[in-house]
Amino acid sequence: MTQYDFTTRPNRLGQHSEKWRKTEGNPDLLQMWIADMDFLPLPEVKQALVDYASQHVFGYPYASDSLYQAILDWEEAEHGYKVTRDDVVLIEGVVPAISVAIQAFTQVGDAVAINTPVYPPFARSVKLNNRKLVANSLLEKNGHFEIDFDQLEKDFVEHDVNLYILCSPHNPGGRVWSVEELEKIGQLCQKHGVLLVSDEIHQDLALFGNKHHSFNTLQPSYKDFTIVLASATKTFNIAGTKNSFAIIENPDLRMQFTRQQLANNQHEVPTVGLITMEVALRSGKPWLEELKTVLEENINYTVDYLENHTKIKVMKPEGTYLIWLDFSAYGLSNEAIQEKLLTEAKVVLNNGLAFGTEGKYFARFNAATTFDTVKEGCRRIAVAFEK
C-alpha cells in the first residue's frame, strides 16, 4: 500500500515554472525536459514552509546544528560516508559550487576535463571562467556509457589537466559508476596530480539494484584531492529553494573553496533552502523509497514502448530519472529531429547537442512524472516517429 500520491500531476501553469514556461502560450505542449519532477511535494516539506511563512520574520538566517546533523546522518545512513561537521560547506547550489571550485583551484587558461555528453553547465562553467575545456568522450558499450580510461589519461597528460569534473551518477546517461571505474579515476588523478570535483547530486536516485558509491568512501587517500558535491534538491524536487553542500575533507582545499565562495558572496543559503533541506533529509526516506519504485516503472515502460514502437535506441538508466534517446536511425538532421518532436509530437525534450557534440541526433527524456503522462509522452513520440 502506498503512502504518497504519485498519480496526481500538479498544474504548474501560472507558477513561473521554467519547465512549463513554453506551455503557457501553447497548451498542447507536453514538457518532459528540464530535470525536475512533476509530482506533488513531500508533505512535510510543504507544511514546514507553511509554518515558516506564518511564524517568522524574513531576515538573515543561519544554519542550525540540527541541519548539519541531518546532513551527516543522511550521508552515513544512505551512502556509508562518515564525515564531520567541519567537512561540510553549505552553498546555494551544485552548479555554483562547480564554478567556485574552478575559480578556487585553477587559473585562467588552465585545463579542466569533463566527460561528454554531460550536463550542460559543466562545459559552460569552464568556458565562462576562461579555462581550457578538455572534453573526454564517453564510449557507448553494452547499452550504457563507459569511460575511455586510456584516452582520459592521454587527455590529462597532453593538456596538463588541473581539474576533472565527474558526473556521478551520470547525467544524461544514467550510469551509476562501479567501484572499479571510480578506483581507476582515483588512481589517474593521484598519478597525475589532478584535483577531482565529484558532482553527486543524483546520488540518492540509484535504481534497479544499482548502488551509488560516494567517491571518498573508496580510499582514505582520495579525500586529499576530492571535493564531493551533493544536495537534497534532485532527490526531493526542491531545486527552487536553492540548497546544496560540498564535502571537503582536505582542510587546505576547504579553506581555498570557502575563501573563493566568500569572494563571490556565495556563502549564504536562503532560509527556505535551509528548512527544506533539513526537513527532507529528516522525513523524506519513505517518500524516496516510493518514488524510486515509480521511477523504475516509468523507465521500464518508456524503454519497452519506444523500442517496440519506434526505431529510437533507448539507453536504460541505472540511476536518475533521465533517459537518453538516440534518433540516429531515422537519418534526419538534428534540427529536423528537434522540430519533429516539438511540432508533430508536441513533446519538449532536451536537445542532445546541449550536452556536447556527442549528443547530435539525441534527446533527453524526463520520466519523473505520473505514469499517465509518461504513457502519453511515449505515444506522441511513437506517432511522430513510427517504425
DACORGI-V969712 format. One record per pair of residues at least 24 apart in sequence whose C-alpha atoms are under 8 Angstrom apart, sorted by the first residue. I is the first residue (numbers start at 1). J is the second residue. D is the distance in Angstrom with one decimal. If there is no record, write none. Layout:
BEGIN
[[I	J	D] [I	J	D]]
END
This chain:
BEGIN
[[2	290	7.2] [3	287	7.9] [4	287	6.8] [4	290	7.6] [5	39	8.0] [5	40	7.0] [6	39	5.9] [6	40	7.0] [6	291	7.6] [6	294	7.5] [6	369	7.9] [6	370	6.3] [7	39	7.8] [7	370	5.2] [7	371	7.0] [7	372	7.9] [8	39	6.8] [8	40	7.0] [8	370	6.7] [9	38	5.9] [9	39	5.7] [9	40	7.0] [9	369	7.0] [9	370	6.1] [10	38	6.5] [10	39	6.4] [10	40	6.1] [28	346	6.6] [29	342	7.7] [29	346	4.9] [29	347	5.7] [29	348	6.9] [30	346	6.2] [30	347	4.7] [30	348	6.1] [30	377	7.2] [31	347	6.1] [31	348	5.0] [31	349	7.0] [32	347	6.8] [32	348	5.6] [32	349	5.4] [32	365	5.9] [32	366	5.0] [32	367	7.2] [32	377	7.8] [33	348	5.9] [33	349	4.3] [33	350	5.0] [33	364	6.7] [33	365	5.9] [33	366	5.4] [34	349	7.8] [34	350	7.0] [34	366	7.2] [35	234	7.9] [35	322	7.6] [35	366	6.7] [36	234	7.0] [36	237	6.0] [36	239	7.7] [36	368	7.4] [37	237	6.0] [37	368	4.9] [37	369	6.0] [38	368	6.3] [38	369	4.7] [38	370	7.2] [39	368	7.6] [39	369	6.0] [39	370	7.1] [41	236	7.7] [41	237	7.3] [42	236	7.2] [42	280	7.6] [42	284	7.1] [42	287	7.0] [44	279	6.8] [44	280	7.5] [44	283	7.0] [44	284	8.0] [45	276	5.7] [45	279	6.0] [45	280	6.3] [48	275	7.2] [48	276	7.4] [48	279	7.4] [49	272	7.1] [49	275	7.5] [49	276	7.6] [60	271	7.6] [61	270	7.2] [61	271	5.7] [62	271	7.8] [63	274	6.6] [66	278	7.7] [67	274	7.3] [67	277	7.7] [67	278	5.1] [70	278	6.1] [70	281	6.1] [70	282	6.3] [71	278	7.6] [71	281	7.0] [74	281	6.4] [78	204	7.7] [79	212	7.4] [79	213	6.8] [79	214	6.6] [80	217	7.2] [81	214	7.1] [81	216	7.7] [81	217	5.9] [83	249	7.8] [87	247	5.4] [87	248	5.2] [87	249	5.1] [87	251	7.9] [87	254	7.7] [88	245	6.5] [88	246	5.8] [88	247	4.7] [88	248	6.5] [89	245	5.4] [89	246	5.0] [89	247	6.3] [89	248	7.5] [89	258	7.6] [90	243	7.5] [90	244	6.1] [90	245	4.4] [90	246	6.4] [90	267	7.3] [90	268	7.8] [90	269	7.1] [91	243	6.2] [91	244	5.4] [91	245	5.5] [91	246	7.3] [91	266	6.7] [91	267	6.0] [91	268	6.6] [91	269	6.0] [92	242	5.0] [92	243	4.4] [92	244	5.6] [92	245	7.8] [92	266	7.2] [92	267	7.8] [92	268	6.9] [92	269	5.1] [92	270	7.6] [92	273	7.9] [93	231	7.6] [93	242	5.9] [93	243	5.3] [93	244	4.9] [93	245	7.5] [94	199	7.3] [94	201	7.3] [94	229	6.2] [94	230	6.8] [94	231	7.2] [94	244	6.0] [94	245	7.4] [95	121	6.9] [95	122	7.9] [97	229	7.5] [97	246	7.5] [98	122	7.7] [98	125	7.4] [98	197	7.5] [99	125	5.9] [99	126	7.6] [99	129	7.6] [100	257	6.7] [100	260	6.2] [100	261	6.1] [101	197	7.6] [101	257	6.2] [102	126	7.2] [102	129	7.6] [102	163	7.6] [103	129	7.3] [103	260	7.1] [104	256	5.9] [104	257	5.6] [104	259	8.0] [104	260	5.6] [105	163	7.6] [105	256	7.5] [105	257	7.9] [106	162	6.7] [106	163	7.3] [107	131	7.3] [110	160	8.0] [110	161	7.1] [110	162	6.6] [111	159	6.4] [111	160	6.5] [111	161	4.7] [111	162	5.8] [111	163	7.0] [112	161	5.6] [112	162	6.0] [112	163	4.8] [112	164	5.7] [112	165	7.5] [113	155	7.9] [113	156	7.7] [113	161	6.5] [113	163	6.3] [113	164	4.6] [113	165	6.3] [114	164	6.0] [114	165	5.3] [114	166	6.5] [115	147	7.8] [115	165	7.9] [115	166	7.1] [115	167	8.0] [116	355	6.8] [116	356	5.8] [116	358	6.9] [117	172	7.3] [117	355	4.8] [117	356	4.9] [117	357	7.3] [117	358	5.8] [117	359	6.1] [118	167	7.5] [118	170	7.4] [118	171	5.8] [118	172	6.1] [118	355	4.9] [118	356	6.8] [119	167	8.0] [119	171	5.7] [119	172	6.6] [119	355	5.7] [120	354	5.9] [120	355	5.0] [120	356	7.5] [122	165	7.5] [134	159	7.6] [134	161	8.0] [137	358	7.4] [143	315	6.0] [143	316	7.4] [144	173	7.1] [144	175	6.9] [144	315	6.2] [144	316	7.4] [144	317	7.8] [145	173	6.6] [145	175	6.6] [147	181	7.9] [149	184	7.7] [149	185	8.0] [153	188	6.7] [156	192	7.2] [156	194	7.9] [157	192	7.4] [161	194	6.6] [162	193	7.4] [162	194	5.1] [162	195	6.3] [163	194	5.4] [163	195	4.8] [163	196	5.9] [163	197	7.4] [164	194	6.7] [164	195	6.2] [164	196	5.0] [164	197	6.2] [165	196	6.0] [165	197	4.8] [165	198	6.0] [165	199	7.2] [166	196	7.2] [166	197	6.1] [166	198	4.8] [166	199	6.0] [167	198	6.2] [167	199	5.0] [167	200	6.6] [168	198	6.6] [168	199	5.8] [168	200	5.0] [168	201	7.7] [168	202	7.2] [168	203	7.1] [169	200	6.3] [169	201	7.8] [169	202	5.8] [169	203	6.2] [169	206	7.7] [169	212	7.2] [169	319	6.7] [169	320	7.4] [171	320	7.6] [171	322	7.3] [172	322	6.2] [172	323	6.8] [172	324	6.1] [172	355	7.9] [172	364	6.8] [173	315	6.9] [173	316	8.0] [173	317	6.2] [173	322	7.4] [173	323	6.7] [173	324	5.8] [174	316	7.5] [174	317	4.1] [174	318	5.4] [174	319	5.0] [174	320	5.7] [174	321	7.8] [174	322	6.6] [174	323	7.1] [175	317	6.1] [175	318	5.4] [175	319	6.3] [176	206	6.7] [176	210	6.8] [176	211	7.1] [176	212	6.0] [176	318	5.8] [176	319	6.0] [177	212	7.2] [177	213	7.8] [178	212	7.9] [178	213	7.6] [179	213	6.9] [179	218	7.5] [182	215	7.0] [183	218	7.2] [186	222	6.7] [190	225	7.9] [194	225	7.5] [195	225	5.1] [195	226	6.1] [196	225	6.2] [196	226	4.7] [196	227	6.2] [197	226	5.9] [197	227	4.8] [197	228	6.0] [197	229	7.3] [198	226	7.1] [198	227	6.2] [198	228	4.8] [198	229	6.0] [199	228	6.3] [199	229	4.9] [199	230	6.5] [200	228	6.8] [200	229	5.6] [200	230	5.1] [200	231	7.9] [201	229	6.7] [201	230	4.5] [201	231	5.4] [201	232	7.6] [201	233	7.8] [201	234	6.6] [201	235	8.0] [202	230	7.8] [202	234	6.3] [202	235	6.8] [202	319	7.7] [202	320	6.1] [203	230	7.5] [204	235	6.1] [205	235	6.7] [205	292	7.0] [205	319	5.4] [205	320	5.1] [205	321	7.7] [206	318	6.3] [206	319	4.1] [206	320	6.4] [207	292	6.8] [207	296	6.8] [207	318	5.5] [207	319	4.8] [207	320	7.5] [208	296	7.0] [208	318	6.4] [208	319	7.8] [210	318	6.4] [210	319	7.5] [223	248	7.3] [223	249	5.7] [223	250	6.2] [224	249	7.1] [224	250	5.2] [225	250	7.3] [225	253	7.9] [232	277	5.9] [232	280	7.2] [232	281	7.2] [233	277	7.6] [235	288	7.4] [236	280	6.8] [236	284	7.5] [236	288	7.4] [238	276	7.2] [241	270	7.4] [241	272	5.7] [241	273	4.6] [241	276	7.3] [242	269	6.9] [242	270	6.9] [242	272	7.9] [242	273	5.2] [243	269	6.2] [243	270	7.7] [243	273	5.0] [243	274	6.8] [243	277	6.9] [294	371	8.0] [295	321	6.4] [295	367	6.8] [295	368	6.3] [298	367	6.1] [298	368	7.7] [298	371	6.1] [298	374	6.6] [299	323	7.7] [299	367	6.4] [301	375	7.8] [302	367	8.0] [302	374	7.2] [302	375	7.6] [302	378	6.5] [305	378	7.0] [306	378	6.7] [306	382	6.7] [309	382	6.0] [309	386	6.6] [309	387	6.0] [310	382	5.8] [310	385	6.1] [310	386	5.3] [310	387	4.4] [311	385	7.6] [311	386	7.6] [311	387	5.4] [321	366	6.1] [321	367	5.4] [321	368	5.7] [322	364	6.5] [322	365	5.7] [322	366	4.8] [322	367	6.2] [322	368	7.9] [323	364	5.6] [323	365	5.0] [323	366	6.4] [323	367	7.3] [324	362	7.0] [324	363	6.1] [324	364	4.8] [324	365	6.4] [325	362	5.4] [325	363	5.3] [325	364	6.0] [325	365	7.1] [326	361	6.2] [326	362	4.6] [326	363	6.9] [327	361	5.4] [327	362	5.8] [327	363	7.8] [328	361	5.3] [328	362	7.4] [332	361	7.9] [333	361	7.0] [334	360	6.0] [334	361	4.9] [334	362	7.7] [337	361	7.0] [340	384	7.0] [341	381	6.8] [341	384	7.3] [344	384	5.9] [345	380	4.8] [345	381	5.3] [345	383	7.1] [345	384	5.4] [346	380	7.3] [347	377	6.6] [347	380	7.3] [347	381	7.3]]
END
